Amino acid sequence: MIRILAADIGATHCRFALFAAEISNEDLPLLSIRRKRVFPGRAFPDCATALRGLFAADAGTQALLSPDEPVDTAVLAPAGPVFEQDGEAVCAMPNLPWVLRSDEIRSLLGISRVLLLNDLSAQAYACLLPAEADTVCALEGKAAPRAPLAVAAAGTGFGKALLLCESGYSGEGKKERLERLAGSARVLPSEGGHAEFPFVGEDEFAFARFAARKKGGSRLIGDDIVSGAGLALIADHLTGSGASPEQAAKMCVDRPEILEWYARFYGRFCRNYVLDSMALGGLYVCGGMALRVPVLSSPAFAEEFHAQTPPEHFLRSVPVWHMRAPEAGLFGAALYALLRLRAWSNR
């Protein structure tokens, strides 16, 4: 049995889980969560304090980690770019005042193998585990078997990633599939949420001027618009309510124009990413906003995703999937750790 500590660290929620992977001769390793801990992103001032808390019992429950239960590898997936610095993986999170360093995490946890990857990269690996990610189809299409998969998520910010797998994504439940994935699965992270958002038409330009005044600057990026804060800006612009993101999400029921604007912006940002990357394998949407408001079922999302494209255009063939499980990033991170362990053992 292999024990893996996985973490999906966002500004809104931080999720930690201890996984057990059981490997048989015929089937894919069975990943199961033994224990889990979820807390608000700002519950701890820094990563070190949060990691020390994993060794403590919480409200009468067992501690997530124990010295008597050694962990084979830890993989942390923060919402931010991961770079190499002095031979160590480092991430300074843009929406949470945490700085993660692989050497410091090794020392704090007493685990020799520590991996860092972007949180959307973990979500991309979760595309290979559709059952665990609770994946359902939102827009029908016909995926090309070995084409890139685009992954997009709106929450506190907006994230993107691209999954490449030369051996394809089909096939269920056989160990040989993991062997192929270990040699061919690759994720290309992105910081596309920091790209400027494209507005269209006078109504949207008026909103952009309003949003820029509220944000105190002239440059609006995807994180500003396709996020919880962006939904609040839309609600404020249309109603003058000054709503918080949570209040704006509730207002979508009685004020459908708020959802229509947000779904249109979400569809546009996703469409542009699929066009940029030729992601003919499909678009996978995850993140808290798609769970909080019915953005993918809004006609405005589909209309904008297919906007200005004739029926024969390749966008019409791109399926859109919704990964609904909050633990999808944890399963993706754990799968990434398994693939790396397999690569280490084959050296």
N, C-alpha and C positions, 0 to 999 in steps of 0.2 A: 504493500500500500504506500502511495506517495501522498504526503501532506503538503498543501499549498496554502499560503496566506495570500489572499487577493484583496485589492482595495480599489474602489471606484470613488475618486475624491473630487467632488464638485463644490461650488460655492454655496449651493442650496442644501445638498445632502452629501454626507460622507458615509460610504458603505464599506464595511470590512467583513470578510467571511473566511472561515477556515474550511478548506475543501479536502476531501479524501478522493483519490483517484485509484480505482481498482482496475488492474490490467489483466485481461484474459487472453487466450491465444486466438480467439475468433473475433471478438467484438472490439469496437472502439473503447478506450478507457471510459469508465463510468464516473463522471464527476458528480459528486454529491456534497451539499453544504452540511457540515457538521454543526457549526455554530455561526451566528451572524450578529453584527453590531451595526446599528444605523443611528446617526446623530446629525444635527444641523451643522452646516459647514463652519459656522462661526462659534461653535460650542467650545472650541479649544483655540488658544492664541497662536499655536504653531504645530507643526507636524510632530515634533518630538514629544510634546505633552499628550497628543492624541495617541501616539504609539505606546507610551508608557501606560496609558489607561487601558490598553488591551489586555494587560496582565492582571487587571483588577476585576472583581465580580461587580455586576451592575444590577441593582434592585433585586438582589437575591438570586440572580442567575449566575451560571458558571462563567469564569473569565474566558475570554476568547482564546488566549494563549496561556500555556503552562510550561514551565521548565521540564515537566515530566512527559511532555508530548512534543518532541522535537519536530520542527518544520523543515522540509527539504528545500523549499525555495519560497521567496516572497516576491510578488509582483504588484506594484502600485501604479495606478493609472490616474494621474492628476489632470485636471482641466487646464492645460497649458502646454506650451512647447517644451519638449525634452531635448536637451543638448548635452554633448560631451564636454567636460571641463576638467583638465588635469587627469584624464583617464577615468573620470567618474561621470555617471549620468546625473544631470541637474535639471530641475524644473522650478522656476519662479512663477507661481500661479498669478495670472493677471487680475482675477476677481476674488481672490482670497489671499490674505497676507502670509502665505506659507511658502517656504523654500525647501525643496526636497533634494537631498544628496544621497546617492546610493551608499557611499562609505559611512555616512552618519547613521543611515538606517540599518546597515549591517551591524554596527556597533550597538545600537539601541536594542535590536531584536535578537542579537546573537545568532543570526542566520547568515551563512557564508555566501549564498547565492541570492542576490537582490536585483530585481529588474525594475526599470521605470519605462512606461510608455504612455503616450497621450491617451486621454480617456476615450476619444472617438476611435483611436486605434483598437482599444479593447472592444468597443461596440462593433467594430468591423469584424474582428475575429468571432464575435457572437453570431454573425450571419451564418457561420458554418454549423451552428447549433440551433436550428430554427425552433425545435421543440422547447428547449430551455429558455429561449428568448421570447416565447409566445408570439410567434410571427404570424400575422394575418395579412391577406392581400387587401390593399386599399384601392388600387387602380389596376385593372387587368392589362396584360401585355404578354409578349413572348420573349423571354430572356435568351440572349446568346450565351451558349454554355461556357465559354472560356473568356468572356469579355469582363472588363472591370465592373465591380460593384461600387456604387456611390453610397455613402452613409452620411446622414445629416441629422443634427439634433439641436433643438432650441430649448434653452432653459434660462439660467442666469445670463448666458451668452449664447452664441451660435457656433457649433462645431461641425467640421467636415473631415472625412477620411475616405480613402479609396482602397478597396481590397482587390488584389490580383492573385489569381490561382491558375497556373497554366494547365493543371491537370483537370480543371473543371470542378463544379460544385455538386454534381449529381452522385447518387450512390448512397446507400444508407447502411449503417451499422456494422461495417466490416473493418477489421484492423488494417487491411491494406489501404483504406482511405486515409487513415492517419499517416501512414508511411508516405503517401503521395503529398498530403498537405505539408508534412514536415519538410519536404524538399522544394515545394513550389509556392506555398501560401506566403504572401508578402503584403504588408500594409504600407501605404504612402500617407503619412499624416499631413495635415493642412492647418494653416492658420487663416483660412479664407473668411472666417467670421470677422476679421479685422479689415477686410476689403470694403471700399466705399459702397454704399447701397445705391442701386439705380432707381430713381423715381421717374415716373412717366405721367405726363399730362398736368394741367394746371391745378386740379384738385390735389394731386399728390405733391406738387411743388409747394402749394400753400401749407400742406401738412409738414413738409420738410422744413420750411421756414419756422413754423411753430415749434417743431421738435428741436431745431438748432438753438432757438432762443432758450428753451427749457434746459438743454444740455450745456449751454454756455459756450458754444463753438459753432463753426460753420461746416465741419466735416462729420458726416453721419456714416457709421459703418454698420455692417450686418448685426453685430452685437447690440447696437442701439435700437434696431428696428425689429428684428426677428428674434425676440426674447420676451421674457416676462416684463421687463422695463418698456420694451417697444409696444406691447399690448396696452400697458397703462398710458403711454403717450397717445396711442390711437383713441382710447376711451376719453381721455382728457380733451383732445382736439375736437372730437365729435359731440361731446356732451358738456364739457366744461366742469367735469365732476372732480378732477384732481384725484382720481382713484389710484389705489395701490395696485400692483400686479394681481394680488389675490382678489381684490374687489372687481377689477376689470374682467377677470375670468368669469365671475358670477354674473356680471352685467351682460355677457354675451347671450344669455338666455332671453332677456327682455329687449335687448338692443342688438338685433342680428347684424346691423351694419358694422358693428365693431368686429365681429367675427369675420365678416366678409372682407373687410380691409386687411385684417391680419392674415387670413388664409391666402389672399391674393399676394401679399408680400412674401409669405412663406413659399408659395408655389413658384414665384419668380426667382427667388434665391436658389431654390433647389433646381429649377430648370437650367439656370445658368451654369451650375456646377456640373450637371449631367452633360450639357453641351461642351463645356471646357474639357471634360475628361472622357467623352465618348463612352459613358458607363452603360453599355448595352446589356450588361448583366442585371440591371435593375437598380432602383433607388430604395434604400432602407432608411426609414425615418424612426427616430427614437427620441428620448429626452422628455423632460417633465411637461413641456407646454403641449405636446401632442396628446398627453394623457389628461391634462387639465381642461383643455377645450377641444371640441370636435373639429379640429382644423382639417384633417384628412377627409372627412365626410362632407365638408362644405363644397358646394359646386364651384366656388371661387378658386379653390386650390387646383382642381382639375382644369378649369378654364385657363388659368394662368400658366400651369405647367405645360399645356399644349398650345399656348397662345401663338398666333400668327404662323402656325405650321400647317402645311397641307396634309391630307390624310396619309399620303405615302411617306411623310417625313419620319425618320427613325425614332423621334420622341414618342410617336404613337405606339411603338412596339415596346417601350420601356415600362416594365411593371413597377408599381410602387408598393412597398411592403411596410407594415407598421410593426415594429418590435415593441411589444407592450409590457414585457416583464421588467420591473425596476431592477432586478438582479442580472439583466442581460450583460451589462458591462463586467460584472464579477465573473460570470461564466466565460466571457471572452478573454479576460485577463488570465484566468486559470488555464484555458486552452493554450494561450500563448506561452505560459510557463511550461506546460507539458511539451509543446513543440520545441522549446529551447532545451529542455532536459533531454529530449530525444537527440537533438543535435549535439549536445555535450557528450552524451554517452557513445555517440558514433565517431567521435574524434579519434 
